[in-house]
């Protein structure tokens, strides 16, 4: 694995990236496709993720084959087919439907800090996955996910809280994901060894 750095994201082979912004220490897995998205510091996606029209927070963990912000077809029209909006691909005298593409790009998904999006999960446009939440492999998320909630299923439903609400609130207040690189390094042993109550006791005072 290449060494990550603050200046340039690591893009593995065969990625397709259009109109995206990347934070520090970002890694994009092989064959992934990203469109109109922002990827926060330290976040990564594994192989063949498909992320469109999405804002991803810091320290997000996105597994292989996840799809976030999948695009829709115009179900209210006489046809679903993309000849309606990619018209220039079919006729020399027709233009693409710019209003359709603008509407699609505006339906943003939001992925919070320190989230885990499981293998093959699908997160619909305009859905917000809260800080610290976990989306199980294969889940289809059609509604907002509260912070520090674990969801699973098709459609996704809450399984349990990752931490009790008071602990989750303390973590959100602590917002360790905003610490600088040196402070993260200094706390690395605590991240590795302390249980959550001890970690909060030491660091949120």
C-alpha positions as CSV (number, residue, x, y, z in Angstrom):
1,X,0.0,0.0,0.0
2,X,1.4,3.4,-0.9
3,X,2.1,5.8,2.0
4,X,-0.7,8.3,2.4
5,X,0.1,12.0,2.6
6,X,-1.6,15.4,3.3
7,X,-1.0,16.9,-0.2
8,X,-2.2,14.4,-2.8
9,X,-4.9,11.7,-2.6
10,X,-3.9,8.2,-3.4
11,X,-5.9,7.1,-6.5
12,X,-5.5,3.4,-7.3
13,X,-5.6,2.2,-10.9
14,X,-8.7,2.6,-13.1
15,X,-10.5,5.2,-11.0
16,X,-12.8,7.7,-12.8
17,X,-13.0,11.0,-11.0
18,X,-15.0,14.0,-12.2
19,X,-15.6,17.3,-10.3
20,X,-14.4,16.1,-6.9
21,X,-12.5,17.6,-4.0
22,X,-10.3,15.6,-1.7
23,X,-9.0,16.3,1.8
24,X,-5.8,15.2,3.4
25,X,-4.7,11.5,3.6
26,X,-7.5,10.3,1.3
27,X,-7.3,7.0,-0.5
28,X,-9.6,5.9,-3.4
29,X,-9.7,2.2,-4.2
30,X,-9.1,0.6,-7.6
31,X,-11.9,1.0,-10.2
32,X,-13.9,3.4,-8.1
33,X,-16.1,6.1,-9.8
34,X,-16.6,9.5,-8.1
35,X,-18.7,12.3,-9.4
36,X,-19.5,15.8,-8.0
37,X,-18.4,14.8,-4.5
38,X,-16.2,16.0,-1.6
39,X,-14.2,13.5,0.4
40,X,-13.0,14.6,3.8
41,X,-9.7,14.2,5.5
42,X,-8.5,10.6,6.2
43,X,-11.5,9.1,4.5
44,X,-11.2,6.3,2.0
45,X,-13.2,4.0,-0.2
46,X,-12.2,0.4,-1.1
47,X,-12.4,-1.1,-4.6
48,X,-15.2,-0.3,-7.1
49,X,-17.1,2.1,-4.9
50,X,-19.5,4.4,-6.8
51,X,-20.0,7.8,-5.1
52,X,-22.0,10.6,-6.8
53,X,-23.3,14.0,-5.6
54,X,-22.1,13.3,-2.0
55,X,-20.4,15.1,0.8
56,X,-18.3,12.6,2.9
57,X,-17.0,13.7,6.3
58,X,-13.6,12.9,7.8
59,X,-12.4,9.4,8.7
60,X,-15.2,7.7,6.7
61,X,-14.6,4.0,6.0
62,X,-16.4,3.0,2.7
63,X,-16.1,-0.6,1.8
64,X,-15.8,-2.1,-1.7
65,X,-18.8,-2.0,-4.1
66,X,-20.7,0.5,-2.0
67,X,-22.9,2.9,-3.9
68,X,-23.7,6.3,-2.5
69,X,-26.0,8.8,-4.2
70,X,-27.1,6.6,-7.1
71,X,-28.7,8.6,-9.8
72,X,-32.4,8.4,-10.7
73,X,-34.3,8.1,-13.9
74,X,-37.3,10.4,-14.8
75,X,-40.1,8.0,-13.6
76,X,-42.8,10.7,-14.1
77,X,-42.1,10.9,-17.9
78,X,-43.3,8.7,-20.7
79,X,-39.9,7.0,-20.8
80,X,-37.2,6.2,-18.2
81,X,-34.5,6.0,-20.8
82,X,-31.5,8.4,-20.8
83,X,-32.2,9.5,-24.4
84,X,-34.5,12.0,-22.6
85,X,-31.5,13.8,-21.0
86,X,-28.4,12.5,-22.8
87,X,-30.1,13.5,-26.1
88,X,-26.9,14.8,-27.8
89,X,-25.6,11.2,-27.7
90,X,-28.4,10.2,-30.1
91,X,-29.1,13.2,-32.4
92,X,-26.8,15.8,-33.9
93,X,-29.5,18.5,-33.5
94,X,-30.5,17.8,-29.9
95,X,-28.9,19.1,-26.7
96,X,-28.6,17.4,-23.3
97,X,-31.1,18.3,-20.7
98,X,-29.0,20.6,-18.5
99,X,-31.9,21.2,-16.0
100,X,-32.2,17.4,-15.4
101,X,-28.5,17.1,-14.7
102,X,-28.5,20.1,-12.4
103,X,-31.4,18.7,-10.4
104,X,-29.7,15.3,-10.1
105,X,-26.4,17.0,-8.9
106,X,-28.3,19.0,-6.3
107,X,-29.8,15.9,-4.5
108,X,-26.8,15.4,-2.3
109,X,-26.1,12.5,0.1
110,X,-24.2,13.3,3.3
111,X,-21.9,10.8,5.1
112,X,-20.8,11.9,8.6
113,X,-17.4,11.7,10.3
114,X,-16.1,8.3,11.5
115,X,-18.7,6.3,9.7
116,X,-18.5,2.8,8.3
117,X,-20.4,2.0,5.1
118,X,-20.3,-1.8,4.5
119,X,-19.6,-3.9,1.4
120,X,-22.3,-3.4,-1.3
121,X,-24.4,-1.0,0.7
122,X,-26.5,1.5,-1.2
123,X,-27.3,5.0,0.2
124,X,-29.9,6.9,-1.6
125,X,-29.7,10.6,-2.7
126,X,-30.5,13.2,-0.1
127,X,-30.0,10.7,2.8
128,X,-27.8,11.8,5.7
129,X,-25.7,9.1,7.6
130,X,-24.8,10.7,11.0
131,X,-21.4,10.8,12.6
132,X,-20.2,7.5,14.0
133,X,-23.0,5.5,12.3
134,X,-22.5,2.0,10.8
135,X,-24.3,0.8,7.7
136,X,-24.2,-3.0,7.4
137,X,-23.1,-4.8,4.2
138,X,-25.8,-5.0,1.6
139,X,-28.1,-2.5,3.3
140,X,-30.2,-0.1,1.3
141,X,-30.5,3.1,3.1
142,X,-33.5,5.2,2.2
143,X,-33.9,7.3,5.4
144,X,-31.5,9.4,7.5
145,X,-29.4,7.4,10.0
146,X,-28.9,9.0,13.4
147,X,-25.4,9.5,14.8
148,X,-23.8,6.3,16.3
149,X,-26.6,4.1,15.1
150,X,-26.0,0.7,13.4
151,X,-28.5,-0.1,10.6
152,X,-29.0,-3.1,8.3
153,X,-31.5,-4.6,5.9
154,X,-33.4,-3.7,2.7
155,X,-34.6,-1.1,3.4
156,X,-32.2,-0.4,6.3
157,X,-33.6,-0.4,9.8
158,X,-31.9,0.4,13.2
159,X,-30.3,-2.6,14.8
160,X,-28.8,-1.0,17.9
161,X,-26.9,2.1,19.1
162,X,-23.1,1.8,18.7
163,X,-22.8,3.7,22.0
164,X,-25.5,4.9,24.4
165,X,-26.8,8.3,23.6
166,X,-24.9,10.2,26.4
167,X,-21.6,8.6,25.2
168,X,-22.4,9.5,21.6
169,X,-23.2,13.1,22.6
170,X,-19.8,13.3,24.4
171,X,-18.0,12.0,21.3
172,X,-19.7,14.5,19.0
173,X,-18.8,17.3,21.4
174,X,-15.2,16.1,21.6
175,X,-15.1,16.0,17.8
176,X,-11.7,14.2,17.8
177,X,-11.9,14.1,14.0
178,X,-11.0,17.8,14.0
179,X,-7.8,17.2,15.8
180,X,-4.6,17.9,13.9
181,X,-2.3,15.2,12.7
182,X,0.2,15.6,15.6
183,X,-2.5,15.3,18.2
184,X,-4.0,12.2,16.6
185,X,-0.5,10.7,16.7
186,X,-0.1,11.6,20.4
187,X,-3.4,9.9,21.2
188,X,-2.8,6.8,19.0
189,X,-2.1,4.5,22.0
190,X,-5.3,5.7,23.7
191,X,-7.4,5.1,20.6
192,X,-5.9,1.6,20.5
193,X,-6.1,0.6,24.1
194,X,-8.7,2.6,26.1
195,X,-12.4,1.7,26.2
196,X,-14.7,4.4,25.2
197,X,-15.5,5.7,28.8
198,X,-11.8,5.9,29.6
199,X,-11.0,7.6,26.4
200,X,-13.6,10.2,27.0
201,X,-12.6,10.7,30.6
202,X,-9.0,11.3,29.5
203,X,-9.7,13.5,26.4
204,X,-12.9,15.5,26.9
205,X,-12.0,17.2,30.1
